[in-house]
Structures are given as structure tokens and as C-alpha cells.
């Protein structure tokens, strides 16, 4: 899966969890929690969806630093390598 495909899938996950958000306006390195006022519960829902979508386990200790599309994409690529 290419980085562009991962980023697009992540935008879809954010749209599902926060339907009022428009992730197409989000820079890849921008903190989506701040940009869309994502609370900790919705962030957990996003991390759960990332685990399910990409078939990787996101350890609780990693979740706090995975706050941008690029960080998540980099993490997914490394986890699948």
C-alpha cells in the first residue's frame, strides 16, 4: 500500500469518527486533534479503526504521539515492514 493510499484511508477514518471534520483541508503533519477538536475518546476510536483497517496493533504507549496523518502513515508503514 502506498503512502498516498494510507493517507487517503486515514482521511476516511477521520471522516467516519468526526463527520463534521473535513480532513481534505488537513496538512499531513498537522495535529488533527487540535484542528478538529478531537477528544481522547474519538482519538481512541481513530486508533482502533487504524488497527482494524491496516491489520496492525497500535500499542497504548504509541497512541499519544500518533496525532497527524503523516505520523500515523509512517507508523503503519514501519509496523507492516
C-alpha positions in Angstrom: 0.0 0.0 0.0 1.4 3.4 -1.0 1.7 6.3 1.3 -0.9 8.2 -0.6 -3.3 5.3 -0.2 -2.6 5.2 3.6 -3.2 8.9 3.9 -6.5 8.7 2.0 -7.6 5.8 4.2 -6.7 7.8 7.3 -8.8 10.7 6.0 -11.7 8.3 5.6 -11.3 7.1 9.1 -11.3 10.7 10.5 -14.5 11.4 8.4 -16.2 8.3 10.0 -15.3 9.3 13.5 -15.8 13.1 13.1 -18.3 13.6 10.3 -18.2 17.4 10.7 -14.4 17.4 10.0 -13.0 18.0 6.6 -9.7 16.1 6.6 -9.1 17.1 3.0 -8.0 20.5 4.4 -5.6 18.9 6.8 -1.8 19.2 6.2 -0.2 15.7 6.6 1.9 16.9 9.6 -0.9 18.9 11.2 -2.3 17.7 14.6 -5.8 16.5 13.7 -6.9 16.5 17.3 -6.4 20.2 17.6 -7.6 21.0 14.0 -10.9 19.2 14.5 -11.2 19.4 18.3 -10.9 15.6 18.6 -11.3 14.4 22.2 -9.5 11.5 23.8 -12.4 9.1 23.2 -12.6 9.9 19.5 -8.8 9.7 19.2 -9.1 6.2 20.7 -11.8 5.4 18.1 -9.5 6.6 15.4 -6.6 4.4 16.7 -9.0 1.4 16.9 -10.1 2.0 13.3 -6.4 2.3 12.2 -5.7 -1.1 13.8 -8.7 -2.7 12.1 -8.1 -1.1 8.7 -4.4 -1.8 8.4 -4.2 -5.0 10.5 -1.7 -3.7 13.0 -1.9 -3.4 16.7 -1.4 0.2 17.9 0.1 -0.1 21.4 -1.4 2.3 24.0 2.0 3.8 24.6 2.2 4.9 20.9 -1.2 6.3 20.6 -0.4 9.7 22.2 2.2 10.5 19.6 0.1 9.5 16.6 -1.7 12.8 16.2 -1.1 13.6 12.5 -1.8 11.8 9.3 1.9 11.6 8.5 2.9 10.2 11.9 0.2 7.5 11.6 1.2 6.7 8.0 4.9 6.4 8.9 4.0 4.2 11.9 1.7 1.9 9.8 4.5 1.5 7.1 7.0 0.7 9.8 4.7 -1.8 11.5 3.9 -3.6 8.2 7.6 -3.7 7.2 
